[in-house]
Amino acid sequence: MKFPLELLQRCWFLAGPTAVGKSELSLQLAEQLGGEILSLDSMAIFRGMDIGTAKPAARQQQRVPHHLIDLVEPHEEFSTAQFLVAAEQACREICERGRVPIFVGGTGLYLRAVLRGVFEGPPADWKFRDELTAQAAGQSPDWLHEKLRQIDPATADRLHPNDSRRLVRALEIVHLTGQLPSVLQQEHPLPVEQRPRHIYWLHPPRAWLADRINRRVDAMFELGLEEEVRSLLDRQHPPGRTARQALGYREMIDYLEDRLPSLDETRQLIQTRTRQFAKRQHTWFRNLEECREVAIEGTESVDELCDRLLSMGETTP
């Protein structure tokens, strides 16, 4: 499944690790370009999961129209292929209004899907997934990664050892199709002359970003992350498998279900895992050759960064 080329070439892309400042910068960029924002966040699709996903606030959504958020309920599943269909529809409607589509977010898988297309793959086999997850629970932390490496080293090299959801999916594809994901998922980049001209990712100093992440998690607790997760668990249909794995939600659920001893330890664990996630995001963007790195110091104002991106856009061949 491929994103239509004529739409793709009209888009801007702003990616980067969590807490780097994409949201405010994207608002400024959208106002300068006459654009609308399409979220590249795989957890912002869930309704009611607002604080832990740092979903754009109402005032931000009033300032610039946002799309691809609040698409499904937390108990529902939503594939990358479904995201691509929704993204194409939203992008087409934005273009028909004479506006500029601006994809913004940190989910590398979604960014890659828009730029290169997506292998839809077979439907989920939940019995196989549950059995494999149960086996992994009694093994070393890198058991899934090593199991995949023995079968498909190329896919294992692409996935982080802690990314259990995608490791299980890769093994599931082998189980269901008898073929290697590295062979089936060969979505290659478009030729240079066909790619969108404006694909940028923000690359900040590590220490600066770590501090931003820690402070963001602190703010989420102050805004009521615990209460938000309690309300989700109290629903008639509580969060499903994917939503429960979202950063911040997974740890808070473990705390509320007595698998973590204290709220302070929960906060620290979220901070640690978010910093680790930011490193994996860095790898995603670095390995997407279409992306143009924008190194930042963290001292720049939003206006300065916006002007810089616009200037880079003018000089892009």
JOURVEN-V787893 format. One record per residue. N is the residue number from 1. RES is the residue in one letter. SS is DSSP state (H for helix, E for strand, C for the rest). Layout:
BEGIN
{{N/RES/SS} {N/RES/SS}}
END
This chain:
BEGIN
{{1/M/C} {2/K/C} {3/F/C} {4/P/C} {5/L/H} {6/E/H} {7/L/H} {8/L/H} {9/Q/C} {10/R/C} {11/C/C} {12/W/E} {13/F/E} {14/L/E} {15/A/E} {16/G/E} {17/P/C} {18/T/C} {19/A/C} {20/V/C} {21/G/C} {22/K/H} {23/S/H} {24/E/H} {25/L/H} {26/S/H} {27/L/H} {28/Q/H} {29/L/H} {30/A/H} {31/E/H} {32/Q/H} {33/L/H} {34/G/C} {35/G/E} {36/E/E} {37/I/E} {38/L/E} {39/S/E} {40/L/C} {41/D/C} {42/S/C} {43/M/C} {44/A/C} {45/I/C} {46/F/E} {47/R/C} {48/G/C} {49/M/C} {50/D/C} {51/I/C} {52/G/C} {53/T/C} {54/A/C} {55/K/C} {56/P/C} {57/A/C} {58/A/H} {59/R/H} {60/Q/H} {61/Q/H} {62/Q/H} {63/R/H} {64/V/C} {65/P/C} {66/H/E} {67/H/E} {68/L/C} {69/I/C} {70/D/C} {71/L/C} {72/V/E} {73/E/C} {74/P/C} {75/H/C} {76/E/C} {77/E/C} {78/F/C} {79/S/C} {80/T/H} {81/A/H} {82/Q/H} {83/F/H} {84/L/H} {85/V/H} {86/A/H} {87/A/H} {88/E/H} {89/Q/H} {90/A/H} {91/C/H} {92/R/H} {93/E/H} {94/I/H} {95/C/H} {96/E/H} {97/R/C} {98/G/C} {99/R/C} {100/V/E} {101/P/E} {102/I/E} {103/F/E} {104/V/E} {105/G/E} {106/G/C} {107/T/C} {108/G/H} {109/L/H} {110/Y/H} {111/L/H} {112/R/H} {113/A/H} {114/V/H} {115/L/H} {116/R/H} {117/G/C} {118/V/C} {119/F/C} {120/E/C} {121/G/C} {122/P/C} {123/P/C} {124/A/C} {125/D/C} {126/W/H} {127/K/H} {128/F/H} {129/R/H} {130/D/H} {131/E/H} {132/L/H} {133/T/H} {134/A/H} {135/Q/H} {136/A/H} {137/A/H} {138/G/C} {139/Q/C} {140/S/C} {141/P/C} {142/D/C} {143/W/H} {144/L/H} {145/H/H} {146/E/H} {147/K/H} {148/L/H} {149/R/H} {150/Q/H} {151/I/H} {152/D/C} {153/P/H} {154/A/H} {155/T/H} {156/A/H} {157/D/H} {158/R/H} {159/L/C} {160/H/C} {161/P/C} {162/N/C} {163/D/C} {164/S/H} {165/R/H} {166/R/H} {167/L/H} {168/V/H} {169/R/H} {170/A/H} {171/L/H} {172/E/H} {173/I/H} {174/V/H} {175/H/H} {176/L/H} {177/T/H} {178/G/C} {179/Q/C} {180/L/C} {181/P/H} {182/S/H} {183/V/H} {184/L/H} {185/Q/C} {186/Q/C} {187/E/C} {188/H/C} {189/P/C} {190/L/C} {191/P/C} {192/V/H} {193/E/H} {194/Q/H} {195/R/C} {196/P/C} {197/R/C} {198/H/E} {199/I/E} {200/Y/E} {201/W/E} {202/L/E} {203/H/E} {204/P/C} {205/P/C} {206/R/H} {207/A/H} {208/W/H} {209/L/H} {210/A/H} {211/D/H} {212/R/H} {213/I/H} {214/N/H} {215/R/H} {216/R/H} {217/V/H} {218/D/H} {219/A/H} {220/M/H} {221/F/H} {222/E/H} {223/L/H} {224/G/C} {225/L/H} {226/E/H} {227/E/H} {228/E/H} {229/V/H} {230/R/H} {231/S/H} {232/L/H} {233/L/H} {234/D/C} {235/R/C} {236/Q/C} {237/H/C} {238/P/C} {239/P/C} {240/G/C} {241/R/H} {242/T/H} {243/A/H} {244/R/H} {245/Q/C} {246/A/C} {247/L/C} {248/G/C} {249/Y/H} {250/R/H} {251/E/H} {252/M/H} {253/I/H} {254/D/H} {255/Y/H} {256/L/H} {257/E/C} {258/D/C} {259/R/C} {260/L/C} {261/P/C} {262/S/C} {263/L/H} {264/D/H} {265/E/H} {266/T/H} {267/R/H} {268/Q/H} {269/L/H} {270/I/H} {271/Q/H} {272/T/H} {273/R/H} {274/T/H} {275/R/H} {276/Q/H} {277/F/H} {278/A/H} {279/K/H} {280/R/H} {281/Q/H} {282/H/H} {283/T/H} {284/W/H} {285/F/H} {286/R/H} {287/N/H} {288/L/C} {289/E/C} {290/E/C} {291/C/C} {292/R/E} {293/E/E} {294/V/E} {295/A/E} {296/I/C} {297/E/C} {298/G/C} {299/T/C} {300/E/C} {301/S/C} {302/V/H} {303/D/H} {304/E/H} {305/L/H} {306/C/H} {307/D/H} {308/R/H} {309/L/H} {310/L/H} {311/S/H} {312/M/H} {313/G/H} {314/E/H} {315/T/H} {316/T/C} {317/P/C}}
END
